[in-house]
Amino acid sequence: MKKFTLAVPVVLFAVAGVACGNKEEQPPPHTAANAATTETVHAQASASASDNKTAINVDNEIVAACNLKFENVVQEAPKFNFDSDELTPNEKNVLEGVAKCLTTGPLKGRAVDLVGRADPRGETEYNMTLGAKRARQVHSYLASLGVDSAKMRETSRGALDATGKDEEGWRKDRRVDVRLSK
């Protein structure tokens, strides 16, 4: 009986971990040596996530390394529509620049993380699935442009980091973050 009692919580814990689908790596320990770098990267990621209006949020590190120039596209492109994972032509333009950089440019051969996100409306499981679908769409499009599928890691945060309180804020939550794998 004791073996059964111990096995049930272990199995439930393992199933819960798989069901959550949270494959995002934990950050390195906070040390004095990496404090400035960590703060800079977090500040850049926050700025890029809140400044653009496209459903594709390209990390500033990629933008700078690839000398990407798509300010107009970023300003004009909408976020994902409610309950949608469809990419618009403007978002495809952004991804074309990223793909070129990852296949023949300065970041050739580098790996990227594609993090799908959703606004807070809807059930947790639904939002995790929708975030995963959005990341899958970006993955598929980048792969169609020649980016090695093995160099792209999809994950979903669903609405875990959502900050929107109204339609404008929710639009910012509905996106895919593209960032260099660490």
PEKA-V969717 format. One record per backbone hydrogen bond with DSSP energy under -0.5 kcal/mol. NH is the residue of the N-H (numbers start at 1). CO is the residue of the C=O. If there is no record, write none. Layout:
BEGIN
nh->NH co->CO
nh->NH co->CO
END
This chain:
BEGIN
nh->5 co->1
nh->6 co->2
nh->7 co->3
nh->8 co->4
nh->9 co->5
nh->10 co->6
nh->11 co->7
nh->12 co->8
nh->13 co->9
nh->14 co->10
nh->15 co->11
nh->16 co->12
nh->17 co->13
nh->18 co->14
nh->19 co->15
nh->20 co->16
nh->21 co->17
nh->21 co->18
nh->23 co->21
nh->31 co->29
nh->35 co->31
nh->36 co->32
nh->38 co->34
nh->39 co->35
nh->40 co->36
nh->41 co->37
nh->42 co->38
nh->43 co->39
nh->44 co->40
nh->45 co->41
nh->46 co->42
nh->47 co->43
nh->48 co->44
nh->49 co->45
nh->50 co->46
nh->51 co->47
nh->52 co->48
nh->53 co->74
nh->55 co->78
nh->57 co->55
nh->57 co->176
nh->58 co->56
nh->59 co->57
nh->59 co->178
nh->62 co->59
nh->63 co->59
nh->64 co->60
nh->65 co->61
nh->66 co->62
nh->67 co->63
nh->67 co->64
nh->68 co->63
nh->74 co->70
nh->75 co->71
nh->76 co->72
nh->77 co->73
nh->80 co->174
nh->84 co->81
nh->92 co->88
nh->93 co->89
nh->94 co->90
nh->95 co->91
nh->96 co->92
nh->97 co->93
nh->98 co->94
nh->99 co->95
nh->100 co->96
nh->101 co->97
nh->102 co->98
nh->103 co->99
nh->104 co->100
nh->105 co->100
nh->107 co->101
nh->108 co->105
nh->109 co->102
nh->110 co->107
nh->112 co->151
nh->113 co->179
nh->114 co->153
nh->115 co->113
nh->115 co->177
nh->116 co->114
nh->116 co->155
nh->117 co->175
nh->118 co->158
nh->127 co->123
nh->128 co->124
nh->129 co->125
nh->130 co->126
nh->131 co->127
nh->132 co->128
nh->133 co->129
nh->134 co->130
nh->135 co->131
nh->136 co->132
nh->137 co->133
nh->138 co->134
nh->139 co->135
nh->140 co->136
nh->141 co->137
nh->142 co->138
nh->143 co->139
nh->144 co->140
nh->145 co->141
nh->145 co->142
nh->146 co->143
nh->147 co->142
nh->151 co->148
nh->152 co->149
nh->153 co->112
nh->154 co->152
nh->155 co->114
nh->156 co->21
nh->157 co->116
nh->158 co->116
nh->160 co->157
nh->162 co->159
nh->170 co->166
nh->171 co->167
nh->172 co->168
nh->173 co->169
nh->174 co->170
nh->175 co->173
nh->176 co->55
nh->177 co->115
nh->178 co->57
nh->179 co->113
nh->179 co->177
nh->181 co->111
END
